[in-house]
Amino acid sequence: MEFCKKCGTVLAFAGMMCPRCGNFKGTDADNAATGKISLIRTLEKFRDLLGETEELRGMIKPQSEFPMSNEQIYKKRSLMYFFWPFLVGGIGAGTVIYIISTLITLFSVFDSAQYAYSSSDVSELSSRMVGDVYGGYFAGVIIAVVIIIVGTKIAKRKRDDFNRNSDLMNQIATERYQQGVRNQKMIDIYQENLNNMRKYENLVPEDFQTYDKVNQIIELLKEDKANTIEEACAQLS
């Protein structure tokens, strides 16, 4: 740590001009001019750090708002995922219709069998029963096929809509992840700037440690309206 040999002020850098009394390795005019140039350059570095830090502070968001990885969060679905309820429903509906039709046929035949008086009547009833059973079977098959065909079309539409939405959501998630990567880089730069700014803490009073005020101090020094930071701060107060 360096101190001004004249007034004892802590100096941010060895050999720099004292921001309080203007001393710079001596008292002659050449050394004073060189020290002032060095001070202005130091202040310009500080000003640039302040400006970048203030800008980053307004841009940085909490990292928790962004995904932690670039993995596909929304998985696509196969056709069977949406189709199986229609397949089960179609087969189930066809089976129920067949069973109901068969039961109705059996009850009807048994009821009619009570009035059969000849072998021809029994043969007729048997033929009718077989025909009705097959009719119920084909009706069940037709219902099942219709449900399955309609279900296939509905399942395809649902699958396409779901997968299209999954692609969109994954694209949004990927973009947000990339934003999170950029946000983390800004956080890293922000933290690095804060560390670099610590060596300027004693250079400028805390109330004047903003981009605009440091820039005004620089202008006063360049225009020779002030010879030290203390004089410039007094004029700006």
C-alpha positions as CSV (number, residue, x, y, z in Angstrom):
1,M,0.0,0.0,0.0
2,E,1.4,3.4,-1.0
3,F,0.9,6.7,0.9
4,C,1.3,10.3,-0.2
5,K,4.6,11.6,1.2
6,K,3.1,15.0,1.7
7,C,-0.3,14.5,3.3
8,G,-0.4,10.7,4.0
9,T,-3.4,9.9,1.8
10,V,-3.6,6.3,0.8
11,L,-2.8,6.0,-3.0
12,A,-4.6,3.5,-5.2
13,F,-1.4,3.0,-7.3
14,A,2.3,3.5,-6.6
15,G,3.6,6.7,-8.0
16,M,0.2,8.3,-8.8
17,M,-0.7,11.9,-8.1
18,C,-2.2,12.4,-4.7
19,P,-6.0,13.0,-5.1
20,R,-6.1,15.2,-2.0
21,C,-3.0,17.5,-2.2
22,G,-1.8,16.9,-5.8
23,N,1.7,15.8,-4.8
24,F,3.5,13.6,-7.3
25,K,7.1,12.5,-6.4
26,G,8.0,16.1,-5.8
27,T,6.7,19.6,-6.3
28,D,8.1,20.8,-9.7
29,A,5.7,21.7,-12.5
30,D,6.7,18.8,-14.8
31,N,6.1,16.2,-12.2
32,A,2.8,17.8,-11.3
33,A,1.6,17.8,-14.9
34,T,2.7,14.2,-15.3
35,G,0.9,13.3,-12.1
36,K,-2.3,15.0,-13.3
37,I,-2.3,13.0,-16.5
38,S,-1.8,9.8,-14.6
39,L,-4.6,10.7,-12.3
40,I,-7.0,11.4,-15.2
41,R,-6.1,8.1,-16.8
42,T,-6.7,6.3,-13.6
43,L,-10.1,8.1,-13.2
44,E,-11.0,7.2,-16.8
45,K,-10.4,3.5,-16.0
46,F,-12.6,3.9,-12.8
47,R,-15.3,5.7,-14.8
48,D,-15.4,3.0,-17.5
49,L,-15.7,0.3,-14.8
50,L,-18.5,2.2,-13.1
51,G,-20.3,2.6,-16.4
52,E,-20.1,-1.0,-17.3
53,T,-21.0,-2.1,-13.8
54,E,-24.1,0.2,-13.7
55,E,-25.2,-1.1,-17.1
56,L,-24.7,-4.8,-16.1
57,R,-26.6,-4.2,-12.8
58,G,-29.7,-3.1,-14.9
59,M,-29.4,-6.1,-17.2
60,I,-28.6,-9.0,-14.8
61,K,-31.5,-11.2,-13.7
62,P,-31.6,-13.9,-11.0
63,Q,-30.0,-17.0,-12.5
64,S,-32.8,-19.1,-10.9
65,E,-35.1,-17.8,-13.7
66,F,-33.3,-19.8,-16.3
67,P,-33.1,-23.6,-16.9
68,M,-30.0,-25.3,-15.5
69,S,-29.4,-27.5,-18.5
70,N,-30.1,-27.7,-22.3
71,E,-31.8,-31.1,-22.1
72,Q,-35.1,-31.6,-23.9
73,I,-37.7,-31.1,-21.2
74,Y,-40.8,-31.8,-23.2
75,K,-40.7,-35.4,-24.6
76,K,-42.5,-36.3,-27.8
77,R,-45.3,-38.9,-27.8
78,S,-45.9,-41.8,-30.1
79,L,-49.2,-42.6,-31.9
80,M,-49.9,-45.4,-29.5
81,Y,-49.9,-43.1,-26.5
82,F,-53.1,-41.4,-27.8
83,F,-54.4,-44.4,-29.8
84,W,-54.6,-47.1,-27.1
85,P,-57.9,-45.8,-25.5
86,F,-59.6,-46.0,-28.8
87,L,-58.3,-49.4,-29.5
88,V,-59.4,-50.7,-26.1
89,G,-62.7,-48.8,-26.4
90,G,-63.4,-50.2,-29.9
91,I,-62.7,-53.8,-29.0
92,G,-64.6,-53.4,-25.8
93,A,-67.6,-51.8,-27.5
94,G,-67.7,-54.5,-30.2
95,T,-67.5,-57.2,-27.6
96,V,-70.3,-55.7,-25.5
97,I,-72.5,-55.4,-28.6
98,Y,-71.8,-59.0,-29.6
99,I,-72.6,-60.3,-26.1
100,I,-75.8,-58.3,-25.8
101,S,-76.9,-59.4,-29.3
102,T,-76.1,-63.0,-28.4
103,L,-78.0,-62.9,-25.2
104,I,-81.0,-61.3,-26.8
105,T,-80.9,-64.0,-29.5
106,L,-80.7,-66.8,-26.9
107,F,-83.6,-65.5,-24.9
108,S,-85.6,-65.1,-28.0
109,V,-84.9,-68.6,-29.2
110,F,-85.5,-70.2,-25.8
111,D,-88.9,-68.3,-25.7
112,S,-89.8,-69.5,-29.2
113,A,-88.6,-73.1,-28.5
114,Q,-91.5,-73.5,-26.1
115,Y,-93.9,-73.4,-29.0
116,A,-91.9,-75.6,-31.4
117,Y,-93.9,-78.8,-32.2
118,S,-91.9,-80.4,-34.9
119,S,-88.3,-81.0,-35.9
120,S,-88.7,-78.4,-38.7
121,D,-89.6,-75.8,-36.2
122,V,-86.5,-76.6,-34.1
123,S,-84.3,-76.5,-37.3
124,E,-85.7,-73.1,-38.2
125,L,-85.0,-71.8,-34.7
126,S,-81.5,-73.1,-34.8
127,S,-80.8,-71.5,-38.2
128,R,-82.3,-68.2,-36.9
129,M,-80.2,-68.4,-33.8
130,V,-77.0,-69.0,-35.8
131,G,-77.9,-66.1,-38.1
132,D,-78.6,-63.7,-35.3
133,V,-75.4,-64.7,-33.5
134,Y,-73.3,-64.1,-36.6
135,G,-75.3,-60.8,-37.2
136,G,-74.3,-59.7,-33.7
137,Y,-70.7,-60.7,-34.3
138,F,-70.5,-58.7,-37.5
139,A,-72.3,-55.7,-35.9
140,G,-69.7,-55.8,-33.0
141,V,-66.8,-56.0,-35.5
142,I,-68.2,-53.1,-37.6
143,I,-68.6,-50.9,-34.4
144,A,-65.1,-51.8,-33.3
145,V,-63.6,-51.1,-36.7
146,V,-65.4,-47.7,-36.9
147,I,-64.2,-46.7,-33.5
148,I,-60.6,-47.7,-34.3
149,I,-60.6,-45.9,-37.6
150,V,-62.0,-42.7,-36.1
151,G,-59.7,-43.1,-33.1
152,T,-56.7,-43.4,-35.4
153,K,-57.4,-40.1,-37.0
154,I,-58.1,-38.4,-33.7
155,A,-54.9,-39.9,-32.2
156,K,-52.8,-38.7,-35.1
157,R,-54.1,-35.2,-34.8
158,K,-53.5,-35.2,-31.0
159,R,-50.0,-36.6,-31.5
160,D,-49.1,-34.0,-34.1
161,D,-50.5,-31.2,-32.0
162,F,-48.7,-32.4,-28.9
163,N,-45.3,-32.9,-30.6
164,R,-45.6,-29.6,-32.4
165,N,-46.2,-27.9,-29.0
166,S,-43.3,-29.9,-27.5
167,D,-41.0,-28.6,-30.2
168,L,-42.1,-25.1,-29.5
169,M,-41.7,-25.5,-25.7
170,N,-38.2,-27.1,-26.2
171,Q,-37.2,-24.2,-28.5
172,I,-38.3,-21.7,-25.9
173,A,-36.5,-23.7,-23.1
174,T,-33.3,-23.7,-25.3
175,E,-33.5,-20.0,-25.9
176,R,-34.0,-19.4,-22.1
177,Y,-31.0,-21.6,-21.4
178,Q,-28.9,-19.6,-23.8
179,Q,-30.1,-16.4,-22.1
180,G,-29.1,-18.0,-18.8
181,V,-25.6,-18.6,-20.2
182,R,-25.3,-15.0,-21.3
183,N,-26.7,-13.9,-17.9
184,Q,-24.1,-15.9,-16.0
185,K,-21.3,-14.4,-18.1
186,M,-22.6,-10.9,-17.2
187,I,-22.7,-11.9,-13.6
188,D,-19.1,-13.0,-13.8
189,I,-18.0,-9.8,-15.5
190,Y,-20.0,-7.8,-12.8
191,Q,-18.3,-9.6,-10.0
192,E,-14.9,-9.1,-11.6
193,N,-15.6,-5.4,-12.0
194,L,-16.5,-5.1,-8.4
195,N,-13.2,-6.7,-7.4
196,N,-11.3,-4.4,-9.7
197,M,-13.1,-1.3,-8.3
198,R,-12.0,-2.0,-4.8
199,K,-8.6,-0.5,-5.5
200,Y,-10.3,2.8,-6.4
201,E,-12.3,3.0,-3.1
202,N,-10.0,5.6,-1.6
203,L,-9.5,7.5,-4.8
204,V,-13.0,9.1,-5.0
205,P,-15.4,9.9,-2.1
206,E,-18.2,7.4,-1.9
207,D,-20.9,10.0,-2.7
208,F,-19.2,10.6,-6.1
209,Q,-18.6,7.0,-7.2
210,T,-21.0,7.1,-10.1
211,Y,-20.2,7.2,-13.9
212,D,-21.6,10.7,-14.3
213,K,-19.9,12.3,-11.3
214,V,-16.5,10.7,-12.0
215,N,-16.8,11.9,-15.6
216,Q,-17.5,15.4,-14.4
217,I,-14.5,15.2,-12.1
218,I,-12.4,14.2,-15.1
219,E,-13.7,17.1,-17.2
220,L,-12.8,19.6,-14.4
221,L,-9.3,18.2,-14.2
222,K,-8.8,18.3,-18.0
223,E,-10.1,21.9,-18.2
224,D,-7.7,22.9,-15.3
225,K,-10.7,24.0,-13.3
226,A,-9.4,21.8,-10.5
227,N,-6.0,20.3,-9.7
228,T,-7.1,17.5,-7.4
229,I,-10.1,15.2,-6.9
230,E,-10.9,17.0,-3.6
231,E,-11.1,20.4,-5.4
232,A,-13.3,18.9,-8.1
233,C,-15.7,17.3,-5.6
234,A,-15.9,20.6,-3.7
235,Q,-17.1,22.3,-6.9
236,L,-19.6,19.6,-7.7
237,S,-21.1,19.6,-4.2
